[in-house]
Amino acid sequence: MFLTYITDNFGKKIEQRFPKLPSILFFLSFSIYTISQYLGGTLFKINGQFIFHLMTLATLLAILKIILFDKISNIYKLLTITIILLLYAAGKKSYDFNLYYYAFFIFSARDIDFKLILRWFIALLVSLISITVLSAVLHLIPTLAIGRTNSSVLRLSLGSIYPSDFAARIFHLMVAYATLRKFNFNLAEIISFLAISVTTFVITDTKLDLILMLCLVISVVAFPTIKAVFSKVSPYIINLFVTLFIIFNLGLAYFYSSANPIFRKLDSLLTGRLSLGHIGFKDYNATLYGQFVYQNGWGGLHGAITNYFYIDSSLVRTLLMQGIIAYIFILWLILRNVRKFSTNRQYSLLLALLFIVLSSAIDQHLIELSFNFMFLASFTNNNYFIEHKEQI
């Protein structure tokens, strides 16, 4: 009753006088948080306390939008707050609050036009990446130059904390642009995507991200066929494949054995992700509420690393760090959105989400808003992305 009273007596009156205020609150909070999180993944010298205050401000603006202006029942608002509190508990256990922060924006994006969110996300990230790369080229900030074992190729991070992070950033930005264009490209755009893919590979030497980028280009060319397939396949079948894909990835890491030549070959192709995931399961395993998983990675500026351990796969990493309860929330988001996008014929959103799930098998950015934008589409206005039957 209290939350409804606030919405009915304050929110409605304020919105009548300032009808754009709910959208302004969302985009302002979204921008503050995205910039703050992005900076944490660069080599800019930033004050951690200042970033924390910015993120706190962003979440306060987001929750203000939810309580004052979102036209949902008390039960939904209490459920939203409960989920956020559970994710805060997981963040406190794991010392990783990315999912907790992300949840504010998943819920506060309700009824906002997702097309506008995508446009703003792309403009924001292109600006931030350009500033970072330019700063690195001009030596205003450091950049990492790293080589692989038994390879003379030099990998550059261009201001990011690691070359693979820069490649992942470009890949997610490419998915965002393809989603905004509903995977409908002209020839110049296709050539540009190929050029970006090759250039990113030359700079970062990240083979797995190159494969993802090329698959994205192929999906753009083949999207008319992909739409036709999506229109004929039940969303439950798609969800079954997504579920099996996640279980398969967890199983590969859990049952990995260096004595098995097939596992060793797969681990080599995935640059050690299976063996590192297996160590994570062996040393920590999954808990209900999450836990701190000590990791020592190559990213950032530091001395020599002698005991490297870092779980790159989001599918494994999130389960071990955030816990089973938070993992169920993520699975619910993914499977719910697959069914929603498929049922509503929003096939560009569906394909983009599948790419995000695919990339989460090899990168750690599934619950980072400045990378993965797709969870924002859970409660937004997605009418722009509906494919009419005559278009399929």
C-alpha contacts under 8 A as a table, 3 or more apart, distances in Angstrom:
res1	aa1	res2	aa2	distance
1	M	4	T	5.17
1	M	5	Y	6.00
1	M	74	N	6.63
2	F	5	Y	4.99
2	F	6	I	6.33
3	L	6	I	5.15
3	L	7	T	6.33
3	L	67	I	6.68
3	L	74	N	6.07
3	L	77	K	7.73
4	T	7	T	5.06
4	T	8	D	5.94
4	T	73	S	7.07
4	T	74	N	6.14
5	Y	8	D	5.20
5	Y	9	N	5.78
5	Y	10	F	7.86
6	I	9	N	5.43
6	I	10	F	5.40
6	I	11	G	6.46
6	I	67	I	7.45
6	I	68	L	6.40
7	T	10	F	5.65
7	T	11	G	4.44
7	T	12	K	6.26
7	T	67	I	6.59
7	T	68	L	4.80
7	T	69	F	6.06
7	T	70	D	7.69
7	T	71	K	7.65
8	D	11	G	5.96
8	D	12	K	5.52
8	D	13	K	7.79
9	N	12	K	6.31
9	N	13	K	6.55
10	F	13	K	5.36
10	F	14	I	6.12
10	F	68	L	6.99
11	G	14	I	5.25
11	G	15	E	6.01
11	G	68	L	4.52
11	G	69	F	5.24
12	K	15	E	5.06
12	K	16	Q	6.06
12	K	68	L	7.90
12	K	69	F	7.04
13	K	16	Q	5.18
13	K	17	R	6.59
14	I	17	R	5.31
14	I	18	F	5.95
14	I	19	P	7.75
15	E	18	F	4.82
15	E	19	P	4.58
15	E	20	K	7.34
15	E	21	L	6.62
15	E	22	P	7.48
15	E	69	F	7.47
16	Q	19	P	5.56
18	F	21	L	5.48
19	P	22	P	7.26
20	K	23	S	5.55
20	K	24	I	6.20
21	L	24	I	4.90
21	L	25	L	6.01
22	P	25	L	5.19
22	P	26	F	6.36
22	P	65	K	5.84
22	P	69	F	6.40
23	S	26	F	5.13
23	S	27	F	6.14
23	S	112	I	6.77
24	I	27	F	5.28
24	I	28	L	5.86
25	L	28	L	5.27
25	L	29	S	6.07
25	L	61	L	6.03
25	L	62	A	6.71
25	L	65	K	6.28
26	F	29	S	5.28
26	F	30	F	5.87
26	F	61	L	7.27
26	F	62	A	5.96
26	F	65	K	6.89
26	F	105	F	7.73
26	F	108	S	6.55
26	F	109	A	6.62
27	F	30	F	4.93
27	F	31	S	5.89
27	F	117	I	7.85
28	L	31	S	5.21
28	L	32	I	6.21
28	L	58	A	7.56
28	L	61	L	7.90
29	S	32	I	5.21
29	S	33	Y	6.16
29	S	57	L	7.48
29	S	58	A	4.22
29	S	59	T	6.73
29	S	61	L	5.69
29	S	62	A	5.95
30	F	33	Y	5.35
30	F	34	T	5.97
30	F	58	A	6.82
30	F	62	A	7.93
30	F	105	F	6.85
31	S	34	T	5.18
31	S	35	I	6.04
31	S	124	L	7.73
32	I	35	I	5.46
32	I	36	S	6.16
32	I	54	L	6.60
32	I	55	M	7.00
32	I	58	A	5.88
33	Y	36	S	5.03
33	Y	37	Q	6.08
33	Y	54	L	6.92
33	Y	55	M	5.31
33	Y	58	A	5.67
33	Y	59	T	7.95
34	T	37	Q	5.24
34	T	38	Y	5.94
34	T	369	L	6.62
34	T	370	S	5.28
35	I	38	Y	5.06
35	I	39	L	6.17
35	I	128	L	7.77
35	I	370	S	7.76
36	S	39	L	5.37
36	S	40	G	6.63
36	S	51	I	5.83
36	S	54	L	6.86
36	S	55	M	6.74
37	Q	40	G	5.19
37	Q	41	G	6.94
37	Q	368	E	7.93
37	Q	369	L	7.86
37	Q	370	S	6.55
38	Y	41	G	5.37
38	Y	42	T	6.97
38	Y	128	L	7.97
38	Y	370	S	5.96
39	L	42	T	5.25
39	L	43	L	7.81
39	L	44	F	6.80
39	L	46	I	7.58
40	G	43	L	7.87
40	G	46	I	7.73
41	G	160	S	5.97
41	G	161	I	5.67
41	G	165	D	7.96
42	T	132	T	7.65
42	T	159	G	5.62
42	T	160	S	4.17
42	T	161	I	5.07
42	T	300	G	7.99
43	L	141	I	6.38
43	L	142	P	6.30
43	L	143	T	7.22
43	L	159	G	5.47
43	L	160	S	5.92
43	L	161	I	5.84
43	L	300	G	6.81
43	L	301	L	7.89
44	F	141	I	6.06
44	F	142	P	7.96
44	F	159	G	7.58
46	I	50	F	7.86
46	I	51	I	7.57
47	N	50	F	5.28
47	N	51	I	6.39
48	G	51	I	5.10
48	G	52	F	6.18
49	Q	52	F	5.03
49	Q	53	H	6.31
50	F	53	H	5.14
50	F	54	L	6.30
51	I	54	L	5.03
51	I	55	M	6.21
52	F	55	M	5.14
52	F	56	T	6.14
53	H	56	T	5.03
53	H	57	L	6.16
54	L	57	L	5.09
54	L	58	A	6.22
55	M	58	A	4.99
55	M	59	T	6.28
55	M	101	Y	7.92
56	T	59	T	5.21
56	T	60	L	6.21
57	L	60	L	5.12
57	L	61	L	6.30
58	A	61	L	5.27
58	A	62	A	6.25
59	T	62	A	4.91
59	T	63	I	6.10
59	T	101	Y	6.99
59	T	104	F	6.19
59	T	105	F	7.90
60	L	63	I	5.26
60	L	64	L	6.06
61	L	64	L	5.04
61	L	65	K	6.36
62	A	65	K	5.21
62	A	66	I	6.47
62	A	104	F	6.09
62	A	105	F	6.52
62	A	108	S	5.60
63	I	66	I	4.95
63	I	67	I	6.14
63	I	104	F	6.67
63	I	108	S	6.85
64	L	67	I	5.31
64	L	68	L	5.85
64	L	69	F	7.95
65	K	68	L	5.42
65	K	69	F	5.45
65	K	70	D	6.72
65	K	108	S	6.34
66	I	69	F	5.80
66	I	70	D	4.98
66	I	77	K	7.73
66	I	107	F	7.28
66	I	108	S	5.43
67	I	70	D	6.38
67	I	77	K	7.34
70	D	108	S	7.85
70	D	110	R	7.23
72	I	76	Y	6.22
72	I	77	K	6.86
73	S	76	Y	5.33
73	S	77	K	6.42
74	N	77	K	5.06
74	N	78	L	6.00
75	I	78	L	5.15
75	I	79	L	5.98
76	Y	79	L	4.92
76	Y	80	T	6.03
77	K	80	T	5.00
77	K	81	I	6.27
78	L	81	I	5.09
78	L	82	T	6.06
79	L	82	T	4.97
79	L	83	I	6.16
80	T	83	I	5.24
80	T	84	I	6.25
80	T	107	F	7.30
81	I	84	I	5.09
81	I	85	L	6.17
82	T	85	L	5.10
82	T	86	L	6.22
83	I	86	L	5.10
83	I	87	L	6.19
84	I	87	L	5.09
84	I	88	Y	6.10
84	I	100	Y	6.12
84	I	103	A	6.39
84	I	104	F	7.28
85	L	88	Y	4.90
85	L	89	A	6.31
86	L	89	A	5.11
86	L	90	A	6.43
86	L	326	A	7.59
87	L	90	A	4.96
87	L	91	G	6.09
87	L	97	F	7.92
87	L	99	L	6.72
87	L	100	Y	4.88
87	L	326	A	6.24
88	Y	91	G	4.92
88	Y	92	K	6.09
88	Y	97	F	6.85
88	Y	100	Y	5.32
89	A	92	K	5.09
89	A	93	K	6.27
89	A	289	Y	7.17
90	A	93	K	5.14
90	A	94	S	6.13
90	A	96	D	8.00
90	A	97	F	7.79
90	A	289	Y	5.43
90	A	290	G	5.12
90	A	291	Q	7.41
90	A	321	M	7.93
90	A	322	Q	5.24
90	A	323	G	6.73
90	A	326	A	7.00
91	G	94	S	5.14
91	G	95	Y	5.38
91	G	96	D	4.87
91	G	97	F	4.36
91	G	98	N	7.50
91	G	99	L	7.48
91	G	100	Y	6.52
91	G	290	G	7.60
91	G	322	Q	6.66
92	K	95	Y	5.20
92	K	96	D	7.06
92	K	97	F	7.11
93	K	96	D	7.96
93	K	289	Y	7.22
93	K	290	G	5.62
93	K	291	Q	4.81
93	K	292	F	6.00
93	K	322	Q	7.77
94	S	97	F	7.84
94	S	290	G	5.75
94	S	291	Q	4.35
94	S	292	F	3.98
94	S	293	V	6.87
94	S	321	M	5.37
94	S	322	Q	6.20
95	Y	291	Q	7.95
95	Y	292	F	6.21
96	D	99	L	7.77
96	D	321	M	7.77
96	D	322	Q	7.79
97	F	100	Y	5.15
97	F	101	Y	6.22
98	N	101	Y	5.32
98	N	102	Y	6.05
98	N	367	I	6.02
98	N	368	E	5.89
98	N	369	L	7.88
99	L	102	Y	4.89
99	L	103	A	6.13
99	L	367	I	5.34
99	L	368	E	7.20
100	Y	103	A	5.40
100	Y	104	F	7.25
101	Y	104	F	5.68
101	Y	105	F	7.38
102	Y	105	F	5.49
102	Y	106	I	6.35
102	Y	367	I	6.98
102	Y	368	E	7.14
102	Y	369	L	6.10
103	A	106	I	4.98
103	A	107	F	6.31
104	F	107	F	5.56
104	F	108	S	5.97
105	F	108	S	4.88
105	F	109	A	5.71
105	F	376	L	6.75
106	I	109	A	5.61
106	I	110	R	7.47
106	I	375	F	6.26
106	I	376	L	4.75
106	I	377	A	7.53
106	I	378	S	6.75
106	I	379	F	7.28
107	F	110	R	5.81
107	F	376	L	7.92
107	F	379	F	6.96
109	A	112	I	5.53
109	A	376	L	6.40
109	A	377	A	7.77
109	A	379	F	6.59
109	A	380	T	5.80
110	R	378	S	7.91
110	R	379	F	4.66
110	R	380	T	4.68
110	R	381	N	7.41
111	D	379	F	6.44
111	D	380	T	4.53
111	D	381	N	4.99
112	I	116	L	7.84
112	I	117	I	7.67
112	I	380	T	5.12
112	I	381	N	5.60
113	D	116	L	5.48
113	D	117	I	6.64
113	D	380	T	5.99
113	D	381	N	4.67
113	D	382	N	6.43
114	F	117	I	4.86
114	F	118	L	6.11
114	F	376	L	7.83
114	F	377	A	6.25
114	F	380	T	5.72
114	F	381	N	5.83
114	F	382	N	5.75
115	K	118	L	5.15
115	K	119	R	6.28
115	K	180	L	6.50
115	K	382	N	7.35
115	K	384	Y	6.92
116	L	119	R	5.08
116	L	120	W	6.18
117	I	120	W	5.17
117	I	121	F	5.95
118	L	121	F	4.95
118	L	122	I	6.07
118	L	176	A	6.65
118	L	177	Y	7.84
118	L	180	L	6.44
118	L	373	F	7.94
119	R	122	I	5.32
119	R	123	A	6.19
119	R	180	L	7.31
120	W	123	A	5.12
120	W	124	L	5.93
121	F	124	L	5.17
121	F	125	L	6.07
121	F	373	F	7.91
122	I	125	L	5.23
122	I	126	V	5.93
122	I	173	L	6.66
122	I	176	A	6.85
122	I	177	Y	6.99
123	A	126	V	5.30
123	A	127	S	6.16
124	L	127	S	5.28
124	L	128	L	6.21
125	L	128	L	5.02
125	L	129	I	5.90
125	L	173	L	7.47
125	L	370	S	7.81
126	V	129	I	5.25
126	V	130	S	5.98
127	S	130	S	5.18
127	S	131	I	6.20
128	L	131	I	5.21
128	L	132	T	6.15
129	I	132	T	5.03
129	I	133	V	6.04
130	S	133	V	5.25
130	S	134	L	5.99
131	I	134	L	5.20
131	I	135	S	5.99
132	T	135	S	5.10
132	T	136	A	6.19
132	T	158	L	7.21
132	T	159	G	5.66
132	T	160	S	7.66
133	V	136	A	5.07
133	V	137	V	6.12
133	V	158	L	5.26
133	V	159	G	5.97
134	L	137	V	5.09
134	L	138	L	6.09
135	S	138	L	5.19
135	S	139	H	6.04
135	S	140	L	4.92
135	S	141	I	5.79
135	S	159	G	7.36
136	A	139	H	4.91
136	A	140	L	5.90
136	A	141	I	5.16
136	A	142	P	5.97
136	A	143	T	5.84
136	A	158	L	5.54
136	A	159	G	5.19
137	V	140	L	7.68
137	V	158	L	7.24
138	L	141	I	7.87
139	H	142	P	6.22
139	H	143	T	7.98
141	I	159	G	6.63
142	P	159	G	6.20
143	T	156	L	6.93
143	T	157	S	5.74
143	T	158	L	5.19
143	T	159	G	4.71
143	T	160	S	7.08
143	T	161	I	7.89
144	L	155	R	7.76
144	L	156	L	5.63
144	L	157	S	5.23
144	L	158	L	7.03
144	L	159	G	7.25
144	L	160	S	7.88
144	L	161	I	7.34
144	L	162	Y	6.72
144	L	163	P	7.48
144	L	300	G	7.82
144	L	301	L	7.92
145	A	154	L	6.15
145	A	155	R	5.41
145	A	156	L	4.71
145	A	157	S	6.79
146	I	154	L	5.61
146	I	155	R	4.97
146	I	156	L	6.55
147	G	151	S	6.67
147	G	152	S	6.61
147	G	153	V	5.89
147	G	154	L	4.82
147	G	155	R	5.86
148	R	151	S	5.31
148	R	152	S	7.37
148	R	153	V	7.07
148	R	154	L	7.68
153	V	205	D	7.60
154	L	203	I	7.95
154	L	204	T	7.82
154	L	205	D	7.86
155	R	163	P	6.25
155	R	203	I	5.94
155	R	204	T	4.59
155	R	205	D	5.88
156	L	162	Y	7.78
156	L	163	P	5.48
156	L	203	I	5.64
156	L	204	T	5.35
157	S	160	S	5.11
157	S	161	I	6.60
157	S	162	Y	5.14
157	S	163	P	3.93
157	S	164	S	7.52
157	S	165	D	7.64
157	S	166	F	6.01
157	S	203	I	7.84
157	S	204	T	6.69
158	L	163	P	7.53
158	L	166	F	7.45
160	S	163	P	6.84
160	S	165	D	6.59
160	S	166	F	5.78
161	I	165	D	6.86
161	I	166	F	7.93
161	I	299	G	4.97
161	I	300	G	4.54
161	I	301	L	7.76
162	Y	165	D	5.27
162	Y	166	F	6.64
162	Y	298	W	7.28
162	Y	299	G	4.88
162	Y	300	G	6.59
163	P	166	F	5.17
163	P	167	A	6.39
163	P	204	T	5.08
163	P	205	D	7.94
163	P	206	T	7.74
164	S	167	A	4.98
164	S	168	A	6.06
164	S	204	T	6.51
164	S	206	T	6.12
164	S	209	D	8.00
165	D	168	A	5.04
165	D	169	R	6.06
166	F	169	R	5.02
166	F	170	I	6.38
166	F	204	T	7.63
167	A	170	I	5.18
167	A	171	F	6.21
167	A	200	T	6.19
167	A	201	F	7.59
167	A	204	T	6.63
167	A	206	T	6.96
167	A	209	D	6.48
168	A	171	F	5.00
168	A	172	H	6.18
168	A	209	D	6.61
168	A	363	D	7.44
168	A	371	F	7.83
169	R	172	H	5.37
169	R	173	L	6.23
169	R	371	F	6.15
170	I	173	L	5.05
170	I	174	M	6.14
170	I	200	T	7.71
171	F	174	M	5.05
171	F	175	V	6.33
171	F	209	D	7.00
171	F	212	L	7.60
171	F	213	M	6.25
172	H	175	V	5.03
172	H	176	A	6.21
172	H	356	I	7.85
172	H	371	F	5.85
172	H	372	N	6.65
173	L	176	A	4.98
173	L	177	Y	6.31
173	L	371	F	7.59
174	M	177	Y	5.17
174	M	178	A	6.15
174	M	193	F	7.63
174	M	213	M	7.93
175	V	178	A	5.06
175	V	179	T	6.05
175	V	216	L	7.44
175	V	352	A	6.34
175	V	355	F	7.77
176	A	179	T	5.12
176	A	180	L	6.25
176	A	352	A	7.79
176	A	373	F	7.53
177	Y	180	L	5.09
177	Y	181	R	6.24
178	A	181	R	5.10
178	A	182	K	5.98
178	A	183	F	4.88
178	A	184	N	7.54
178	A	185	F	7.95
178	A	220	V	7.64
179	T	182	K	4.77
179	T	183	F	5.95
179	T	348	S	5.73
179	T	349	L	6.38
179	T	352	A	6.33
180	L	183	F	7.63
181	R	184	N	5.60
181	R	185	F	7.01
182	K	348	S	5.14
182	K	349	L	7.90
182	K	385	F	6.92
183	F	219	S	7.78
183	F	220	V	5.07
183	F	223	F	6.55
183	F	348	S	6.43
184	N	220	V	6.61
184	N	223	F	7.65
185	F	188	A	7.93
185	F	189	E	5.75
185	F	190	I	6.35
185	F	220	V	6.87
185	F	221	V	7.88
186	N	189	E	5.43
186	N	190	I	6.47
187	L	190	I	5.12
187	L	191	I	6.22
188	A	191	I	5.17
188	A	192	S	6.08
189	E	192	S	4.93
189	E	193	F	6.15
190	I	193	F	5.13
190	I	194	L	6.32
190	I	217	V	6.76
190	I	220	V	7.96
191	I	194	L	5.09
191	I	195	A	6.16
192	S	195	A	5.01
192	S	196	I	6.10
193	F	196	I	5.07
193	F	197	S	6.09
193	F	217	V	6.82
194	L	197	S	5.08
194	L	198	V	6.24
194	L	214	L	7.27
194	L	217	V	7.14
195	A	198	V	5.26
195	A	199	T	5.99
196	I	199	T	5.12
196	I	200	T	5.96
197	S	200	T	5.29
197	S	201	F	6.25
197	S	210	L	6.09
197	S	213	M	5.94
197	S	214	L	7.10
198	V	201	F	5.09
198	V	202	V	6.16
198	V	210	L	7.34
199	T	202	V	5.09
199	T	203	I	6.23
200	T	203	I	5.20
200	T	204	T	5.96
200	T	205	D	7.62
200	T	210	L	7.79
201	F	204	T	5.23
201	F	205	D	4.75
201	F	206	T	5.67
201	F	207	K	6.89
201	F	209	D	7.86
201	F	210	L	6.07
202	V	205	D	5.62
206	T	209	D	5.62
206	T	210	L	6.36
207	K	210	L	5.00
207	K	211	I	6.30
208	L	211	I	5.13
208	L	212	L	6.39
208	L	270	L	7.69
208	L	362	I	7.75
209	D	212	L	4.97
209	D	213	M	6.12
210	L	213	M	5.04
210	L	214	L	6.15
211	I	214	L	5.17
211	I	215	C	6.11
212	L	215	C	5.05
212	L	216	L	6.16
212	L	359	S	7.30
213	M	216	L	4.96
213	M	217	V	6.38
214	L	217	V	5.02
214	L	218	I	6.21
215	C	218	I	5.00
215	C	219	S	6.08
216	L	219	S	5.05
216	L	220	V	6.34
216	L	355	F	7.92
217	V	220	V	5.13
217	V	221	V	6.54
218	I	221	V	5.19
218	I	222	A	6.09
219	S	222	A	4.92
219	S	223	F	5.46
219	S	226	I	7.56
220	V	223	F	5.15
221	V	224	P	7.85
222	A	225	T	5.51
222	A	226	I	6.22
223	F	226	I	4.71
223	F	227	K	5.93
224	P	227	K	5.21
224	P	228	A	6.41
224	P	392	I	6.92
225	T	228	A	5.10
225	T	229	V	6.33
226	I	229	V	5.08
226	I	230	F	6.16
227	K	230	F	5.09
227	K	231	S	6.12
227	K	347	Y	6.28
227	K	392	I	6.14
228	A	231	S	5.17
228	A	232	K	6.58
228	A	392	I	5.77
229	V	232	K	5.32
229	V	233	V	6.22
230	F	233	V	5.24
230	F	234	S	7.77
230	F	342	S	7.07
230	F	347	Y	7.04
231	S	234	S	7.90
231	S	342	S	7.62
231	S	345	R	7.21
231	S	392	I	7.71
233	V	237	I	6.72
233	V	238	I	7.27
234	S	237	I	5.28
234	S	238	I	6.69
234	S	342	S	7.92
235	P	238	I	5.02
235	P	239	N	6.08
235	P	338	V	6.77
235	P	339	R	5.06
235	P	342	S	5.72
235	P	343	T	6.89
236	Y	239	N	4.97
236	Y	240	L	6.06
236	Y	339	R	6.99
237	I	240	L	4.95
237	I	241	F	6.42
238	I	241	F	5.19
238	I	242	V	6.26
238	I	338	V	7.46
239	N	242	V	4.95
239	N	243	T	5.99
239	N	335	L	5.91
239	N	338	V	6.64
239	N	339	R	7.24
240	L	243	T	5.12
240	L	244	L	6.10
241	F	244	L	5.07
241	F	245	F	6.00
242	V	245	F	5.04
242	V	246	I	6.33
242	V	335	L	7.82
242	V	354	L	7.93
243	T	246	I	5.24
243	T	247	I	6.18
244	L	247	I	5.01
244	L	248	F	5.80
245	F	248	F	5.06
245	F	249	N	6.25
246	I	249	N	5.22
246	I	250	L	6.26
246	I	315	L	6.81
247	I	250	L	5.10
247	I	251	G	5.94
248	F	251	G	4.98
248	F	252	L	6.09
249	N	252	L	5.16
249	N	253	A	6.53
249	N	315	L	7.26
249	N	316	V	7.82
249	N	361	A	6.92
250	L	253	A	5.39
250	L	254	Y	6.06
250	L	315	L	6.91
250	L	316	V	6.10
251	G	254	Y	4.96
251	G	255	F	5.80
251	G	256	Y	7.94
252	L	255	F	5.55
252	L	256	Y	5.65
252	L	274	L	6.60
253	A	256	Y	5.23
253	A	273	R	7.85
253	A	274	L	4.76
253	A	275	S	6.71
253	A	276	L	7.83
253	A	277	G	5.05
253	A	278	H	4.69
253	A	281	F	7.70
253	A	316	V	7.72
254	Y	277	G	7.15
254	Y	278	H	5.13
254	Y	281	F	6.12
254	Y	282	K	7.88
255	F	278	H	7.14
256	Y	263	F	6.21
256	Y	274	L	6.51
256	Y	275	S	6.53
256	Y	278	H	6.06
257	S	260	N	5.57
257	S	263	F	6.39
257	S	264	R	7.59
257	S	275	S	7.83
258	S	261	P	7.24
258	S	263	F	6.65
258	S	264	R	5.75
258	S	275	S	7.74
259	A	264	R	7.63
260	N	263	F	5.35
260	N	264	R	6.24
261	P	264	R	4.91
261	P	265	K	6.11
262	I	265	K	5.17
262	I	266	L	6.23
263	F	266	L	5.12
263	F	267	D	5.95
264	R	267	D	5.01
264	R	268	S	6.13
265	K	268	S	5.06
265	K	269	L	6.27
266	L	269	L	5.07
266	L	270	L	6.14
266	L	274	L	7.74
267	D	270	L	5.04
267	D	271	T	6.00
267	D	272	G	4.99
267	D	273	R	6.20
267	D	274	L	5.25
267	D	275	S	6.57
268	S	271	T	4.94
268	S	272	G	5.82
269	L	272	G	7.78
270	L	273	R	5.62
270	L	274	L	7.23
270	L	362	I	7.55
272	G	275	S	5.54
272	G	276	L	6.19
273	R	276	L	5.26
273	R	277	G	5.93
273	R	311	I	6.88
273	R	312	D	6.49
273	R	313	S	6.84
273	R	362	I	7.39
274	L	277	G	5.07
274	L	278	H	6.05
275	S	278	H	5.01
275	S	279	I	6.28
276	L	279	I	5.08
276	L	280	G	6.32
276	L	309	F	6.72
276	L	310	Y	6.79
276	L	311	I	6.00
277	G	280	G	4.98
277	G	281	F	6.38
277	G	311	I	5.86
277	G	313	S	7.59
277	G	316	V	6.47
277	G	317	R	7.72
278	H	281	F	5.10
278	H	282	K	6.05
279	I	282	K	4.98
279	I	283	D	5.90
280	G	283	D	5.36
280	G	284	Y	5.64
280	G	285	N	6.54
280	G	293	V	7.95
280	G	311	I	7.39
280	G	320	L	7.38
281	F	284	Y	5.39
281	F	285	N	4.12
281	F	286	A	7.12
281	F	320	L	7.37
282	K	285	N	6.03
284	Y	293	V	7.26
284	Y	320	L	7.08
285	N	320	L	6.08
286	A	290	G	7.40
286	A	319	L	6.17
286	A	320	L	4.77
286	A	321	M	7.72
286	A	323	G	6.02
286	A	324	I	6.74
287	T	290	G	5.46
287	T	291	Q	7.09
287	T	320	L	6.92
287	T	323	G	5.07
287	T	324	I	6.13
288	L	323	G	4.96
288	L	324	I	4.74
288	L	325	I	5.92
289	Y	322	Q	6.69
289	Y	323	G	4.74
289	Y	324	I	6.53
289	Y	325	I	6.33
289	Y	326	A	7.54
290	G	319	L	7.79
290	G	320	L	6.65
290	G	321	M	5.08
290	G	322	Q	4.25
290	G	323	G	3.67
290	G	324	I	7.20
291	Q	320	L	7.14
291	Q	321	M	5.20
291	Q	322	Q	6.67
291	Q	323	G	7.01
292	F	321	M	6.13
293	V	320	L	7.54
293	V	321	M	6.20
295	Q	308	Y	7.56
295	Q	309	F	5.24
295	Q	310	Y	5.15
295	Q	311	I	7.65
296	N	305	I	7.53
296	N	307	N	6.95
296	N	308	Y	5.24
296	N	309	F	5.06
296	N	310	Y	5.92
297	G	305	I	7.63
297	G	308	Y	5.77
297	G	309	F	6.03
297	G	310	Y	5.34
298	W	305	I	7.11
298	W	308	Y	7.54
305	I	308	Y	6.02
311	I	314	S	7.76
311	I	316	V	7.36
311	I	317	R	5.72
311	I	364	Q	7.51
312	D	317	R	6.90
312	D	362	I	6.00
312	D	363	D	5.01
312	D	364	Q	4.91
313	S	316	V	5.50
313	S	317	R	5.82
313	S	360	S	5.99
313	S	361	A	4.84
313	S	362	I	4.61
313	S	363	D	4.97
313	S	364	Q	5.34
314	S	317	R	4.81
314	S	318	T	5.46
314	S	360	S	5.01
314	S	361	A	6.02
314	S	362	I	7.05
314	S	363	D	5.88
314	S	364	Q	4.38
314	S	365	H	6.49
314	S	366	L	5.87
315	L	318	T	5.87
315	L	319	L	6.62
315	L	360	S	6.15
315	L	361	A	5.78
316	V	319	L	5.41
316	V	320	L	6.31
317	R	320	L	5.36
317	R	321	M	6.01
317	R	364	Q	7.10
318	T	321	M	5.25
318	T	322	Q	5.31
318	T	323	G	7.19
318	T	327	Y	6.81
319	L	322	Q	5.63
319	L	323	G	5.15
319	L	324	I	6.13
319	L	326	A	7.82
319	L	327	Y	5.67
320	L	323	G	5.74
322	Q	325	I	7.84
322	Q	326	A	5.76
322	Q	327	Y	6.81
323	G	326	A	5.67
323	G	327	Y	6.13
324	I	327	Y	4.89
324	I	328	I	6.08
325	I	328	I	5.21
325	I	329	F	6.57
326	A	329	F	5.06
326	A	330	I	6.46
327	Y	330	I	5.05
327	Y	331	L	6.18
328	I	331	L	5.02
328	I	332	W	5.99
329	F	332	W	5.06
329	F	333	L	6.23
330	I	333	L	5.08
330	I	334	I	6.27
331	L	334	I	5.13
331	L	335	L	6.02
332	W	335	L	5.32
332	W	336	R	5.68
333	L	336	R	5.25
333	L	337	N	5.99
333	L	375	F	7.16
333	L	378	S	7.25
334	I	337	N	5.30
334	I	338	V	6.16
334	I	353	L	7.76
334	I	375	F	7.81
335	L	338	V	5.07
335	L	339	R	6.28
336	R	339	R	5.29
336	R	340	K	6.08
337	N	340	K	4.83
337	N	341	F	5.81
337	N	350	L	7.73
337	N	378	S	6.19
338	V	341	F	5.36
338	V	342	S	5.99
338	V	350	L	5.96
338	V	353	L	7.54
339	R	342	S	5.21
339	R	343	T	5.91
340	K	343	T	5.24
340	K	344	N	6.02
341	F	344	N	5.25
341	F	345	R	5.97
341	F	346	Q	4.77
341	F	347	Y	6.36
341	F	349	L	6.40
341	F	350	L	5.47
342	S	345	R	5.12
342	S	346	Q	6.12
342	S	347	Y	6.31
342	S	350	L	6.52
343	T	346	Q	7.74
344	N	386	I	6.58
345	R	385	F	7.94
345	R	386	I	5.38
345	R	387	E	5.48
345	R	388	H	7.55
346	Q	349	L	5.62
346	Q	350	L	6.41
346	Q	382	N	7.73
346	Q	385	F	5.09
346	Q	386	I	4.52
346	Q	387	E	6.00
347	Y	350	L	4.81
347	Y	351	L	6.06
347	Y	385	F	7.43
347	Y	386	I	7.38
347	Y	387	E	7.01
348	S	351	L	5.21
348	S	352	A	6.12
348	S	385	F	6.74
349	L	352	A	5.09
349	L	353	L	6.13
349	L	374	M	7.89
349	L	385	F	7.13
350	L	353	L	5.19
350	L	354	L	6.30
351	L	354	L	5.06
351	L	355	F	6.31
352	A	355	F	5.10
352	A	356	I	6.34
352	A	374	M	7.47
353	L	356	I	5.02
353	L	357	V	6.26
353	L	374	M	6.19
354	L	357	V	5.07
354	L	358	L	6.08
355	F	358	L	4.93
355	F	359	S	6.09
356	I	359	S	5.15
356	I	360	S	6.11
356	I	366	L	7.35
356	I	372	N	7.00
356	I	374	M	7.68
357	V	360	S	5.08
357	V	361	A	6.98
357	V	366	L	7.80
358	L	361	A	5.73
358	L	362	I	7.84
359	S	362	I	5.60
359	S	363	D	6.12
360	S	363	D	5.10
360	S	364	Q	6.41
360	S	365	H	6.80
360	S	366	L	5.69
363	D	366	L	7.60
364	Q	367	I	7.95
365	H	368	E	5.14
365	H	371	F	6.20
365	H	372	N	6.72
366	L	371	F	7.46
366	L	372	N	5.81
367	I	372	N	6.80
368	E	371	F	5.56
368	E	372	N	5.94
369	L	372	N	5.20
369	L	373	F	5.73
370	S	373	F	6.97
372	N	375	F	7.22
373	F	376	L	5.83
373	F	377	A	7.83
374	M	377	A	5.61
374	M	378	S	7.79
375	F	378	S	5.64
376	L	379	F	7.19
376	L	380	T	7.12
377	A	380	T	5.18
377	A	381	N	7.80
377	A	382	N	7.28
382	N	385	F	5.73
382	N	386	I	7.29
383	N	386	I	5.51
387	E	391	Q	6.14
387	E	392	I	6.93
388	H	391	Q	5.34
388	H	392	I	6.93
389	K	392	I	5.37
